[in-house]
Amino acid sequence: TADTSVQTSGGASSDQITDINRLSSGEASQWDGRSVKLSGVQVQQSFGGRLIALQGGTKPVYVQLNQPQQLRAGQTINVTGTVKAHSQTSTPVYGNQQVRHAVQGQSLYIEAQKIETTP
């Protein structure tokens, strides 16, 4: 059974997105539902305690936090979560009008399960 669990986790990690730049390319639907594990990514902007923008390739990648956190621009973090395409049934909690305006036109976001700050 130990071999099976190693193979299973190995297979799962090959589907996992570990490069933030991949989220800037292609259609949002191709990434929808994929797991994400990003290490050493930089916060570009914080929108209150529940939404942040990460420094992406050509455009920022937005992350909806599962719990409010005080993150600031320039901070380096690790993110574990799931990619979600914007749709009628799957839209992050934006809070105020300024935040809604900032993310207008974005085709996807990350729903974070875990955020770790790095030194």
Biopython code that builds the backbone (N, CA, C, O; Angstrom):
import numpy as np
from Bio.PDB.StructureBuilder import StructureBuilder

atoms = [
    (1, "THR", "N", (0.825, -1.213, 0.000)),
    (1, "THR", "CA", (0.000, 0.000, 0.000)),
    (1, "THR", "C", (0.857, 1.259, 0.000)),
    (1, "THR", "O", (0.412, 2.302, -0.479)),
    (2, "ALA", "N", (2.054, 1.184, 0.519)),
    (2, "ALA", "CA", (2.924, 2.358, 0.521)),
    (2, "ALA", "C", (3.260, 2.763, -0.905)),
    (2, "ALA", "O", (3.290, 3.955, -1.211)),
    (3, "ASP", "N", (3.516, 1.785, -1.797)),
    (3, "ASP", "CA", (3.814, 2.093, -3.191)),
    (3, "ASP", "C", (2.633, 2.782, -3.873)),
    (3, "ASP", "O", (2.814, 3.718, -4.652)),
    (4, "THR", "N", (1.438, 2.314, -3.575)),
    (4, "THR", "CA", (0.238, 2.894, -4.172)),
    (4, "THR", "C", (0.098, 4.366, -3.786)),
    (4, "THR", "O", (-0.202, 5.207, -4.633)),
    (5, "SER", "N", (0.315, 4.673, -2.515)),
    (5, "SER", "CA", (0.158, 6.061, -2.089)),
    (5, "SER", "C", (1.219, 6.950, -2.716)),
    (5, "SER", "O", (0.946, 8.110, -3.025)),
    (6, "VAL", "N", (2.419, 6.431, -2.908)),
    (6, "VAL", "CA", (3.476, 7.210, -3.555)),
    (6, "VAL", "C", (3.098, 7.488, -5.002)),
    (6, "VAL", "O", (3.261, 8.609, -5.485)),
    (7, "GLN", "N", (2.595, 6.473, -5.694)),
    (7, "GLN", "CA", (2.201, 6.649, -7.092)),
    (7, "GLN", "C", (1.041, 7.630, -7.214)),
    (7, "GLN", "O", (1.016, 8.471, -8.112)),
    (8, "THR", "N", (0.084, 7.513, -6.302)),
    (8, "THR", "CA", (-1.071, 8.396, -6.331)),
    (8, "THR", "C", (-0.654, 9.848, -6.122)),
    (8, "THR", "O", (-1.075, 10.731, -6.869)),
    (9, "SER", "N", (0.166, 10.094, -5.118)),
    (9, "SER", "CA", (0.581, 11.467, -4.862)),
    (9, "SER", "C", (1.467, 11.985, -5.995)),
    (9, "SER", "O", (1.415, 13.169, -6.326)),
    (10, "GLY", "N", (2.269, 11.120, -6.585)),
    (10, "GLY", "CA", (3.102, 11.532, -7.714)),
    (10, "GLY", "C", (2.263, 11.945, -8.898)),
    (10, "GLY", "O", (2.551, 12.944, -9.557)),
    (11, "GLY", "N", (1.219, 11.171, -9.170)),
    (11, "GLY", "CA", (0.332, 11.497, -10.281)),
    (11, "GLY", "C", (-0.414, 12.793, -10.038)),
    (11, "GLY", "O", (-0.595, 13.593, -10.956)),
    (12, "ALA", "N", (-0.847, 13.004, -8.805)),
    (12, "ALA", "CA", (-1.597, 14.213, -8.472)),
    (12, "ALA", "C", (-0.722, 15.451, -8.628)),
    (12, "ALA", "O", (-1.190, 16.490, -9.093)),
    (13, "SER", "N", (0.552, 15.341, -8.239)),
    (13, "SER", "CA", (1.401, 16.516, -8.302)),
    (13, "SER", "C", (1.699, 16.926, -9.746)),
    (13, "SER", "O", (1.987, 18.096, -10.000)),
    (14, "SER", "N", (1.636, 15.988, -10.696)),
    (14, "SER", "CA", (1.888, 16.344, -12.090)),
    (14, "SER", "C", (0.760, 17.216, -12.646)),
    (14, "SER", "O", (0.970, 17.976, -13.590)),
    (15, "ASP", "N", (-0.438, 17.105, -12.058)),
    (15, "ASP", "CA", (-1.569, 17.932, -12.469)),
    (15, "ASP", "C", (-1.598, 19.259, -11.727)),
    (15, "ASP", "O", (-2.354, 20.159, -12.091)),
    (16, "GLN", "N", (-0.788, 19.382, -10.702)),
    (16, "GLN", "CA", (-0.783, 20.570, -9.861)),
    (16, "GLN", "C", (-0.036, 21.713, -10.550)),
    (16, "GLN", "O", (1.027, 21.505, -11.134)),
    (17, "ILE", "N", (-0.593, 22.903, -10.477)),
    (17, "ILE", "CA", (0.042, 24.083, -11.057)),
    (17, "ILE", "C", (0.995, 24.664, -10.028)),
    (17, "ILE", "O", (0.584, 25.016, -8.922)),
    (18, "THR", "N", (2.268, 24.765, -10.389)),
    (18, "THR", "CA", (3.273, 25.293, -9.468)),
    (18, "THR", "C", (3.925, 26.566, -10.002)),
    (18, "THR", "O", (4.736, 27.182, -9.310)),
    (19, "ASP", "N", (3.580, 26.964, -11.222)),
    (19, "ASP", "CA", (4.145, 28.163, -11.838)),
    (19, "ASP", "C", (3.025, 29.167, -12.093)),
    (19, "ASP", "O", (2.125, 28.907, -12.892)),
    (20, "ILE", "N", (3.081, 30.304, -11.421)),
    (20, "ILE", "CA", (2.019, 31.315, -11.556)),
    (20, "ILE", "C", (1.871, 31.804, -12.995)),
    (20, "ILE", "O", (0.779, 32.200, -13.401)),
    (21, "ASN", "N", (2.943, 31.779, -13.759)),
    (21, "ASN", "CA", (2.881, 32.248, -15.145)),
    (21, "ASN", "C", (1.982, 31.375, -16.017)),
    (21, "ASN", "O", (1.465, 31.846, -17.030)),
    (22, "ARG", "N", (1.791, 30.115, -15.641)),
    (22, "ARG", "CA", (0.887, 29.241, -16.402)),
    (22, "ARG", "C", (-0.546, 29.756, -16.346)),
    (22, "ARG", "O", (-1.319, 29.549, -17.281)),
    (23, "LEU", "N", (-0.901, 30.424, -15.255)),
    (23, "LEU", "CA", (-2.268, 30.919, -15.099)),
    (23, "LEU", "C", (-2.538, 32.132, -15.978)),
    (23, "LEU", "O", (-3.696, 32.491, -16.192)),
    (24, "SER", "N", (-1.499, 32.761, -16.484)),
    (24, "SER", "CA", (-1.663, 33.916, -17.362)),
    (24, "SER", "C", (-1.860, 33.492, -18.815)),
    (24, "SER", "O", (-2.263, 34.298, -19.653)),
    (25, "SER", "N", (-1.574, 32.212, -19.111)),
    (25, "SER", "CA", (-1.680, 31.748, -20.493)),
    (25, "SER", "C", (-2.851, 30.797, -20.641)),
    (25, "SER", "O", (-3.238, 30.112, -19.694)),
    (26, "GLY", "N", (-3.404, 30.763, -21.830)),
    (26, "GLY", "CA", (-4.489, 29.837, -22.119)),
    (26, "GLY", "C", (-5.833, 30.316, -21.600)),
    (26, "GLY", "O", (-5.948, 31.385, -21.001)),
    (27, "GLU", "N", (-6.836, 29.501, -21.844)),
    (27, "GLU", "CA", (-8.193, 29.802, -21.420)),
    (27, "GLU", "C", (-8.391, 29.433, -19.954)),
    (27, "GLU", "O", (-7.823, 28.455, -19.468)),
    (28, "ALA", "N", (-9.192, 30.216, -19.263)),
    (28, "ALA", "CA", (-9.460, 29.943, -17.850)),
    (28, "ALA", "C", (-10.072, 28.561, -17.666)),
    (28, "ALA", "O", (-9.803, 27.885, -16.673)),
    (29, "SER", "N", (-10.907, 28.135, -18.635)),
    (29, "SER", "CA", (-11.593, 26.848, -18.500)),
    (29, "SER", "C", (-10.612, 25.677, -18.448)),
    (29, "SER", "O", (-10.923, 24.644, -17.856)),
    (30, "GLN", "N", (-9.436, 25.820, -19.058)),
    (30, "GLN", "CA", (-8.474, 24.713, -19.015)),
    (30, "GLN", "C", (-7.853, 24.556, -17.636)),
    (30, "GLN", "O", (-7.353, 23.478, -17.311)),
    (31, "TRP", "N", (-7.872, 25.597, -16.819)),
    (31, "TRP", "CA", (-7.297, 25.533, -15.476)),
    (31, "TRP", "C", (-8.350, 25.312, -14.397)),
    (31, "TRP", "O", (-8.004, 24.977, -13.264)),
    (32, "ASP", "N", (-9.625, 25.493, -14.725)),
    (32, "ASP", "CA", (-10.708, 25.427, -13.743)),
    (32, "ASP", "C", (-10.695, 24.091, -13.003)),
    (32, "ASP", "O", (-10.723, 23.028, -13.622)),
    (33, "GLY", "N", (-10.652, 24.157, -11.664)),
    (33, "GLY", "CA", (-10.677, 22.966, -10.838)),
    (33, "GLY", "C", (-9.314, 22.361, -10.550)),
    (33, "GLY", "O", (-9.211, 21.429, -9.752)),
    (34, "ARG", "N", (-8.261, 22.874, -11.189)),
    (34, "ARG", "CA", (-6.914, 22.325, -10.967)),
    (34, "ARG", "C", (-6.360, 22.824, -9.638)),
    (34, "ARG", "O", (-6.625, 23.954, -9.225)),
    (35, "SER", "N", (-5.598, 21.980, -8.983)),
    (35, "SER", "CA", (-4.990, 22.392, -7.722)),
    (35, "SER", "C", (-3.743, 23.232, -8.002)),
    (35, "SER", "O", (-3.075, 23.078, -9.024)),
    (36, "VAL", "N", (-3.460, 24.119, -7.059)),
    (36, "VAL", "CA", (-2.351, 25.065, -7.188)),
    (36, "VAL", "C", (-1.499, 24.975, -5.938)),
    (36, "VAL", "O", (-2.015, 24.911, -4.822)),
    (37, "LYS", "N", (-0.192, 24.970, -6.135)),
    (37, "LYS", "CA", (0.748, 25.079, -5.009)),
    (37, "LYS", "C", (1.863, 26.000, -5.484)),
    (37, "LYS", "O", (2.787, 25.574, -6.178)),
    (38, "LEU", "N", (1.763, 27.256, -5.103)),
    (38, "LEU", "CA", (2.728, 28.269, -5.518)),
    (38, "LEU", "C", (3.639, 28.598, -4.347)),
    (38, "LEU", "O", (3.178, 28.815, -3.227)),
    (39, "SER", "N", (4.933, 28.633, -4.619)),
    (39, "SER", "CA", (5.911, 28.944, -3.582)),
    (39, "SER", "C", (6.663, 30.215, -3.940)),
    (39, "SER", "O", (7.067, 30.410, -5.087)),
    (40, "GLY", "N", (6.846, 31.072, -2.951)),
    (40, "GLY", "CA", (7.642, 32.276, -3.142)),
    (40, "GLY", "C", (7.045, 33.282, -4.109)),
    (40, "GLY", "O", (7.774, 33.932, -4.859)),
    (41, "VAL", "N", (5.710, 33.418, -4.100)),
    (41, "VAL", "CA", (5.067, 34.408, -4.959)),
    (41, "VAL", "C", (4.877, 35.700, -4.174)),
    (41, "VAL", "O", (4.756, 35.689, -2.949)),
    (42, "GLN", "N", (4.853, 36.810, -4.902)),
    (42, "GLN", "CA", (4.811, 38.113, -4.240)),
    (42, "GLN", "C", (3.422, 38.727, -4.322)),
    (42, "GLN", "O", (2.781, 38.730, -5.373)),
    (43, "VAL", "N", (2.974, 39.250, -3.177)),
    (43, "VAL", "CA", (1.703, 39.967, -3.123)),
    (43, "VAL", "C", (1.892, 41.302, -3.831)),
    (43, "VAL", "O", (2.778, 42.083, -3.484)),
    (44, "GLN", "N", (1.052, 41.552, -4.825)),
    (44, "GLN", "CA", (1.099, 42.820, -5.551)),
    (44, "GLN", "C", (0.205, 43.847, -4.870)),
    (44, "GLN", "O", (0.556, 45.023, -4.772)),
    (45, "GLN", "N", (-0.970, 43.386, -4.393)),
    (45, "GLN", "CA", (-1.916, 44.304, -3.755)),
    (45, "GLN", "C", (-2.841, 43.498, -2.847)),
    (45, "GLN", "O", (-3.173, 42.349, -3.140)),
    (46, "SER", "N", (-3.244, 44.109, -1.756)),
    (46, "SER", "CA", (-4.197, 43.491, -0.843)),
    (46, "SER", "C", (-5.487, 44.302, -0.854)),
    (46, "SER", "O", (-5.461, 45.531, -0.789)),
    (47, "PHE", "N", (-6.612, 43.603, -0.938)),
    (47, "PHE", "CA", (-7.928, 44.244, -0.951)),
    (47, "PHE", "C", (-8.657, 43.833, 0.321)),
    (47, "PHE", "O", (-9.502, 42.939, 0.288)),
    (48, "GLY", "N", (-8.340, 44.472, 1.435)),
    (48, "GLY", "CA", (-8.942, 44.072, 2.704)),
    (48, "GLY", "C", (-8.327, 42.754, 3.153)),
    (48, "GLY", "O", (-7.168, 42.475, 2.846)),
    (49, "GLY", "N", (-9.079, 41.955, 3.864)),
    (49, "GLY", "CA", (-8.529, 40.732, 4.402)),
    (49, "GLY", "C", (-8.837, 39.472, 3.626)),
    (49, "GLY", "O", (-8.315, 38.409, 3.961)),
    (50, "ARG", "N", (-9.690, 39.556, 2.573)),
    (50, "ARG", "CA", (-10.154, 38.336, 1.918)),
    (50, "ARG", "C", (-9.709, 38.167, 0.466)),
    (50, "ARG", "O", (-9.940, 37.109, -0.120)),
    (51, "LEU", "N", (-9.082, 39.174, -0.128)),
    (51, "LEU", "CA", (-8.691, 39.075, -1.533)),
    (51, "LEU", "C", (-7.347, 39.761, -1.724)),
    (51, "LEU", "O", (-7.124, 40.869, -1.237)),
    (52, "ILE", "N", (-6.445, 39.075, -2.451)),
    (52, "ILE", "CA", (-5.143, 39.650, -2.776)),
    (52, "ILE", "C", (-4.871, 39.439, -4.253)),
    (52, "ILE", "O", (-5.439, 38.548, -4.885)),
    (53, "ALA", "N", (-3.995, 40.273, -4.792)),
    (53, "ALA", "CA", (-3.495, 40.099, -6.150)),
    (53, "ALA", "C", (-2.037, 39.686, -6.043)),
    (53, "ALA", "O", (-1.253, 40.305, -5.324)),
    (54, "LEU", "N", (-1.682, 38.624, -6.772)),
    (54, "LEU", "CA", (-0.298, 38.168, -6.807)),
    (54, "LEU", "C", (0.362, 38.659, -8.073)),
    (54, "LEU", "O", (-0.289, 38.815, -9.106)),
    (55, "GLN", "N", (1.662, 38.901, -7.990)),
    (55, "GLN", "CA", (2.452, 39.301, -9.144)),
    (55, "GLN", "C", (2.476, 38.112, -10.109)),
    (55, "GLN", "O", (3.100, 37.090, -9.825)),
    (56, "GLY", "N", (1.797, 38.250, -11.247)),
    (56, "GLY", "CA", (1.762, 37.184, -12.245)),
    (56, "GLY", "C", (2.640, 37.532, -13.429)),
    (56, "GLY", "O", (3.412, 38.489, -13.372)),
    (57, "GLY", "N", (2.529, 36.765, -14.500)),
    (57, "GLY", "CA", (3.321, 37.013, -15.693)),
    (57, "GLY", "C", (2.957, 38.341, -16.335)),
    (57, "GLY", "O", (3.626, 39.350, -16.109)),
    (58, "THR", "N", (1.890, 38.342, -17.139)),
    (58, "THR", "CA", (1.473, 39.552, -17.836)),
    (58, "THR", "C", (0.377, 40.302, -17.091)),
    (58, "THR", "O", (0.124, 41.474, -17.369)),
    (59, "LYS", "N", (-0.275, 39.630, -16.146)),
    (59, "LYS", "CA", (-1.347, 40.265, -15.374)),
    (59, "LYS", "C", (-1.388, 39.650, -13.986)),
    (59, "LYS", "O", (-0.902, 38.537, -13.785)),
    (60, "PRO", "N", (-1.964, 40.366, -13.025)),
    (60, "PRO", "CA", (-2.036, 39.817, -11.672)),
    (60, "PRO", "C", (-2.961, 38.604, -11.617)),
    (60, "PRO", "O", (-3.879, 38.469, -12.426)),
    (61, "VAL", "N", (-2.708, 37.733, -10.658)),
    (61, "VAL", "CA", (-3.571, 36.590, -10.389)),
    (61, "VAL", "C", (-4.210, 36.848, -9.030)),
    (61, "VAL", "O", (-3.511, 37.100, -8.048)),
    (62, "TYR", "N", (-5.534, 36.787, -8.974)),
    (62, "TYR", "CA", (-6.257, 37.097, -7.746)),
    (62, "TYR", "C", (-6.477, 35.833, -6.919)),
    (62, "TYR", "O", (-6.697, 34.745, -7.451)),
    (63, "VAL", "N", (-6.409, 36.015, -5.604)),
    (63, "VAL", "CA", (-6.575, 34.910, -4.671)),
    (63, "VAL", "C", (-7.622, 35.295, -3.643)),
    (63, "VAL", "O", (-7.512, 36.325, -2.978)),
    (64, "GLN", "N", (-8.653, 34.443, -3.521)),
    (64, "GLN", "CA", (-9.658, 34.628, -2.480)),
    (64, "GLN", "C", (-9.203, 33.815, -1.280)),
    (64, "GLN", "O", (-9.006, 32.605, -1.383)),
    (65, "LEU", "N", (-9.037, 34.477, -0.144)),
    (65, "LEU", "CA", (-8.559, 33.825, 1.068)),
    (65, "LEU", "C", (-9.720, 33.176, 1.809)),
    (65, "LEU", "O", (-10.817, 33.732, 1.863)),
    (66, "ASN", "N", (-9.479, 31.996, 2.381)),
    (66, "ASN", "CA", (-10.545, 31.310, 3.118)),
    (66, "ASN", "C", (-10.795, 31.949, 4.482)),
    (66, "ASN", "O", (-11.880, 31.807, 5.046)),
    (67, "GLN", "N", (-9.789, 32.654, 5.013)),
    (67, "GLN", "CA", (-9.933, 33.394, 6.265)),
    (67, "GLN", "C", (-9.250, 34.744, 6.097)),
    (67, "GLN", "O", (-8.216, 34.828, 5.435)),
    (68, "PRO", "N", (-9.803, 35.792, 6.677)),
    (68, "PRO", "CA", (-9.161, 37.101, 6.565)),
    (68, "PRO", "C", (-7.726, 37.069, 7.088)),
    (68, "PRO", "O", (-7.451, 36.505, 8.147)),
    (69, "GLN", "N", (-6.826, 37.677, 6.339)),
    (69, "GLN", "CA", (-5.427, 37.778, 6.749)),
    (69, "GLN", "C", (-4.915, 39.158, 6.390)),
    (69, "GLN", "O", (-5.361, 39.771, 5.421)),
    (70, "GLN", "N", (-3.979, 39.635, 7.179)),
    (70, "GLN", "CA", (-3.375, 40.934, 6.926)),
    (70, "GLN", "C", (-2.093, 40.735, 6.122)),
    (70, "GLN", "O", (-1.011, 40.568, 6.685)),
    (71, "LEU", "N", (-2.231, 40.757, 4.814)),
    (71, "LEU", "CA", (-1.077, 40.635, 3.923)),
    (71, "LEU", "C", (-0.848, 41.989, 3.272)),
    (71, "LEU", "O", (-1.793, 42.752, 3.070)),
    (72, "ARG", "N", (0.397, 42.286, 2.944)),
    (72, "ARG", "CA", (0.702, 43.597, 2.370)),
    (72, "ARG", "C", (1.488, 43.435, 1.070)),
    (72, "ARG", "O", (2.123, 42.408, 0.834)),
    (73, "ALA", "N", (1.432, 44.452, 0.248)),
    (73, "ALA", "CA", (2.160, 44.462, -1.020)),
    (73, "ALA", "C", (3.645, 44.253, -0.762)),
    (73, "ALA", "O", (4.212, 44.829, 0.166)),
    (74, "GLY", "N", (4.264, 43.429, -1.585)),
    (74, "GLY", "CA", (5.682, 43.150, -1.462)),
    (74, "GLY", "C", (5.996, 41.924, -0.617)),
    (74, "GLY", "O", (7.118, 41.420, -0.648)),
    (75, "GLN", "N", (5.018, 41.445, 0.133)),
    (75, "GLN", "CA", (5.230, 40.270, 0.981)),
    (75, "GLN", "C", (5.305, 39.014, 0.109)),
    (75, "GLN", "O", (4.587, 38.896, -0.884)),
    (76, "THR", "N", (6.178, 38.079, 0.489)),
    (76, "THR", "CA", (6.323, 36.823, -0.235)),
    (76, "THR", "C", (5.566, 35.729, 0.513)),
    (76, "THR", "O", (5.709, 35.576, 1.726)),
    (77, "ILE", "N", (4.751, 34.963, -0.237)),
    (77, "ILE", "CA", (3.909, 33.941, 0.386)),
    (77, "ILE", "C", (3.940, 32.642, -0.415)),
    (77, "ILE", "O", (4.407, 32.605, -1.553)),
    (78, "ASN", "N", (3.434, 31.584, 0.204)),
    (78, "ASN", "CA", (3.159, 30.311, -0.455)),
    (78, "ASN", "C", (1.645, 30.139, -0.449)),
    (78, "ASN", "O", (0.988, 30.435, 0.549)),
    (79, "VAL", "N", (1.089, 29.660, -1.567)),
    (79, "VAL", "CA", (-0.358, 29.523, -1.708)),
    (79, "VAL", "C", (-0.696, 28.098, -2.127)),
    (79, "VAL", "O", (-0.118, 27.568, -3.075)),
    (80, "THR", "N", (-1.633, 27.484, -1.415)),
    (80, "THR", "CA", (-2.191, 26.197, -1.813)),
    (80, "THR", "C", (-3.683, 26.408, -1.987)),
    (80, "THR", "O", (-4.346, 26.959, -1.108)),
    (81, "GLY", "N", (-4.218, 25.965, -3.136)),
    (81, "GLY", "CA", (-5.635, 26.170, -3.380)),
    (81, "GLY", "C", (-6.093, 25.533, -4.668)),
    (81, "GLY", "O", (-5.475, 24.599, -5.177)),
    (82, "THR", "N", (-7.200, 26.060, -5.193)),
    (82, "THR", "CA", (-7.825, 25.535, -6.397)),
    (82, "THR", "C", (-8.154, 26.684, -7.335)),
    (82, "THR", "O", (-8.642, 27.726, -6.897)),
    (83, "VAL", "N", (-7.890, 26.500, -8.620)),
    (83, "VAL", "CA", (-8.224, 27.509, -9.619)),
    (83, "VAL", "C", (-9.725, 27.449, -9.887)),
    (83, "VAL", "O", (-10.299, 26.370, -10.031)),
    (84, "LYS", "N", (-10.344, 28.613, -9.951)),
    (84, "LYS", "CA", (-11.763, 28.718, -10.272)),
    (84, "LYS", "C", (-11.923, 29.691, -11.437)),
    (84, "LYS", "O", (-11.341, 30.776, -11.429)),
    (85, "ALA", "N", (-12.703, 29.306, -12.429)),
    (85, "ALA", "CA", (-13.031, 30.217, -13.523)),
    (85, "ALA", "C", (-14.208, 31.077, -13.066)),
    (85, "ALA", "O", (-15.108, 30.594, -12.379)),
    (86, "HIS", "N", (-14.195, 32.351, -13.449)),
    (86, "HIS", "CA", (-15.331, 33.215, -13.112)),
    (86, "HIS", "C", (-16.549, 32.704, -13.868)),
    (86, "HIS", "O", (-16.483, 32.427, -15.065)),
    (87, "SER", "N", (-17.655, 32.586, -13.155)),
    (87, "SER", "CA", (-18.917, 32.176, -13.773)),
    (87, "SER", "C", (-20.055, 32.678, -12.908)),
    (87, "SER", "O", (-19.840, 33.318, -11.878)),
    (88, "GLN", "N", (-21.265, 32.378, -13.339)),
    (88, "GLN", "CA", (-22.433, 32.795, -12.558)),
    (88, "GLN", "C", (-22.441, 32.133, -11.183)),
    (88, "GLN", "O", (-22.889, 32.732, -10.206)),
    (89, "THR", "N", (-21.943, 30.892, -11.106)),
    (89, "THR", "CA", (-22.009, 30.142, -9.858)),
    (89, "THR", "C", (-20.710, 30.197, -9.067)),
    (89, "THR", "O", (-20.683, 29.798, -7.903)),
    (90, "SER", "N", (-19.641, 30.681, -9.672)),
    (90, "SER", "CA", (-18.341, 30.679, -9.000)),
    (90, "SER", "C", (-17.686, 32.045, -9.137)),
    (90, "SER", "O", (-16.961, 32.303, -10.097)),
    (91, "THR", "N", (-17.944, 32.904, -8.185)),
    (91, "THR", "CA", (-17.375, 34.238, -8.187)),
    (91, "THR", "C", (-16.872, 34.553, -6.789)),
    (91, "THR", "O", (-17.594, 34.341, -5.816)),
    (92, "PRO", "N", (-15.651, 35.053, -6.668)),
    (92, "PRO", "CA", (-15.137, 35.337, -5.331)),
    (92, "PRO", "C", (-15.884, 36.470, -4.639)),
    (92, "PRO", "O", (-16.565, 37.273, -5.276)),
    (93, "VAL", "N", (-15.739, 36.510, -3.339)),
    (93, "VAL", "CA", (-16.330, 37.572, -2.536)),
    (93, "VAL", "C", (-15.443, 38.803, -2.679)),
    (93, "VAL", "O", (-14.313, 38.810, -2.191)),
    (94, "TYR", "N", (-15.936, 39.834, -3.335)),
    (94, "TYR", "CA", (-15.104, 41.001, -3.596)),
    (94, "TYR", "C", (-15.243, 42.092, -2.561)),
    (94, "TYR", "O", (-14.308, 42.867, -2.359)),
    (95, "GLY", "N", (-16.374, 42.176, -1.906)),
    (95, "GLY", "CA", (-16.515, 43.220, -0.898)),
    (95, "GLY", "C", (-17.024, 44.514, -1.501)),
    (95, "GLY", "O", (-18.227, 44.662, -1.716)),
    (96, "ASN", "N", (-16.133, 45.451, -1.778)),
    (96, "ASN", "CA", (-16.586, 46.773, -2.196)),
    (96, "ASN", "C", (-16.442, 47.008, -3.703)),
    (96, "ASN", "O", (-15.875, 46.186, -4.422)),
    (97, "GLN", "N", (-16.960, 48.129, -4.155)),
    (97, "GLN", "CA", (-16.961, 48.489, -5.576)),
    (97, "GLN", "C", (-15.543, 48.631, -6.129)),
    (97, "GLN", "O", (-15.288, 48.247, -7.271)),
    (98, "GLN", "N", (-14.627, 49.174, -5.343)),
    (98, "GLN", "CA", (-13.246, 49.353, -5.789)),
    (98, "GLN", "C", (-12.613, 47.998, -6.122)),
    (98, "GLN", "O", (-11.905, 47.862, -7.120)),
    (99, "VAL", "N", (-12.876, 47.009, -5.284)),
    (99, "VAL", "CA", (-12.335, 45.673, -5.516)),
    (99, "VAL", "C", (-12.965, 45.057, -6.761)),
    (99, "VAL", "O", (-12.259, 44.476, -7.585)),
    (100, "ARG", "N", (-14.272, 45.174, -6.907)),
    (100, "ARG", "CA", (-14.951, 44.639, -8.093)),
    (100, "ARG", "C", (-14.372, 45.254, -9.361)),
    (100, "ARG", "O", (-14.175, 44.559, -10.358)),
    (101, "HIS", "N", (-14.099, 46.554, -9.325)),
    (101, "HIS", "CA", (-13.524, 47.236, -10.485)),
    (101, "HIS", "C", (-12.116, 46.713, -10.792)),
    (101, "HIS", "O", (-11.751, 46.548, -11.956)),
    (102, "ALA", "N", (-11.337, 46.456, -9.750)),
    (102, "ALA", "CA", (-9.952, 45.999, -9.931)),
    (102, "ALA", "C", (-9.886, 44.645, -10.619)),
    (102, "ALA", "O", (-8.976, 44.400, -11.411)),
    (103, "VAL", "N", (-10.830, 43.766, -10.330)),
    (103, "VAL", "CA", (-10.782, 42.415, -10.891)),
    (103, "VAL", "C", (-11.648, 42.246, -12.134)),
    (103, "VAL", "O", (-11.744, 41.149, -12.685)),
    (104, "GLN", "N", (-12.271, 43.324, -12.569)),
    (104, "GLN", "CA", (-13.115, 43.259, -13.756)),
    (104, "GLN", "C", (-12.307, 42.752, -14.947)),
    (104, "GLN", "O", (-11.194, 43.217, -15.193)),
    (105, "GLY", "N", (-12.861, 41.817, -15.669)),
    (105, "GLY", "CA", (-12.189, 41.287, -16.845)),
    (105, "GLY", "C", (-11.276, 40.108, -16.567)),
    (105, "GLY", "O", (-10.741, 39.512, -17.502)),
    (106, "GLN", "N", (-11.087, 39.759, -15.303)),
    (106, "GLN", "CA", (-10.268, 38.592, -14.980)),
    (106, "GLN", "C", (-11.081, 37.329, -15.242)),
    (106, "GLN", "O", (-12.267, 37.269, -14.915)),
    (107, "SER", "N", (-10.450, 36.331, -15.826)),
    (107, "SER", "CA", (-11.178, 35.122, -16.183)),
    (107, "SER", "C", (-11.078, 34.021, -15.143)),
    (107, "SER", "O", (-11.839, 33.055, -15.190)),
    (108, "LEU", "N", (-10.141, 34.153, -14.198)),
    (108, "LEU", "CA", (-9.986, 33.126, -13.174)),
    (108, "LEU", "C", (-9.457, 33.720, -11.891)),
    (108, "LEU", "O", (-8.981, 34.855, -11.865)),
    (109, "TYR", "N", (-9.543, 32.942, -10.825)),
    (109, "TYR", "CA", (-8.962, 33.310, -9.543)),
    (109, "TYR", "C", (-8.597, 32.028, -8.811)),
    (109, "TYR", "O", (-9.002, 30.940, -9.221)),
    (110, "ILE", "N", (-7.842, 32.148, -7.742)),
    (110, "ILE", "CA", (-7.482, 30.998, -6.919)),
    (110, "ILE", "C", (-8.279, 31.071, -5.631)),
    (110, "ILE", "O", (-8.297, 32.102, -4.959)),
    (111, "GLU", "N", (-8.934, 29.982, -5.292)),
    (111, "GLU", "CA", (-9.607, 29.865, -4.012)),
    (111, "GLU", "C", (-8.604, 29.197, -3.073)),
    (111, "GLU", "O", (-8.335, 28.002, -3.197)),
    (112, "ALA", "N", (-8.055, 29.965, -2.139)),
    (112, "ALA", "CA", (-6.963, 29.478, -1.287)),
    (112, "ALA", "C", (-7.480, 28.607, -0.153)),
    (112, "ALA", "O", (-8.459, 28.944, 0.513)),
    (113, "GLN", "N", (-6.804, 27.480, 0.056)),
    (113, "GLN", "CA", (-7.051, 26.665, 1.233)),
    (113, "GLN", "C", (-6.010, 26.975, 2.312)),
    (113, "GLN", "O", (-6.284, 26.848, 3.505)),
    (114, "LYS", "N", (-4.804, 27.385, 1.873)),
    (114, "LYS", "CA", (-3.718, 27.624, 2.821)),
    (114, "LYS", "C", (-2.804, 28.720, 2.287)),
    (114, "LYS", "O", (-2.401, 28.706, 1.124)),
    (115, "ILE", "N", (-2.489, 29.669, 3.163)),
    (115, "ILE", "CA", (-1.537, 30.743, 2.847)),
    (115, "ILE", "C", (-0.453, 30.726, 3.921)),
    (115, "ILE", "O", (-0.752, 30.729, 5.115)),
    (116, "GLU", "N", (0.793, 30.708, 3.493)),
    (116, "GLU", "CA", (1.905, 30.778, 4.445)),
    (116, "GLU", "C", (2.784, 31.962, 4.052)),
    (116, "GLU", "O", (3.138, 32.122, 2.884)),
    (117, "THR", "N", (3.130, 32.780, 5.027)),
    (117, "THR", "CA", (4.069, 33.852, 4.754)),
    (117, "THR", "C", (5.487, 33.293, 4.866)),
    (117, "THR", "O", (5.758, 32.421, 5.690)),
    (118, "THR", "N", (6.372, 33.801, 4.038)),
    (118, "THR", "CA", (7.765, 33.348, 4.075)),
    (118, "THR", "C", (8.656, 34.485, 4.554)),
    (118, "THR", "O", (8.330, 35.656, 4.359)),
    (119, "PRO", "N", (9.767, 34.149, 5.173)),
    (119, "PRO", "CA", (10.649, 35.196, 5.697)),
    (119, "PRO", "C", (11.242, 36.050, 4.592)),
    (119, "PRO", "O", (12.006, 36.975, 4.869)),
]
sb = StructureBuilder()
sb.init_structure("model")
sb.init_model(0)
sb.init_chain("A")
sb.init_seg("    ")
for serial, (resi, resn, name, xyz) in enumerate(atoms, 1):
    if name == "N":
        sb.init_residue(resn, " ", resi, " ")
    sb.init_atom(name, np.array(xyz, "f"), 0.0, 1.0, " ", f" {name:<3s}", serial, name[0])
structure = sb.get_structure()
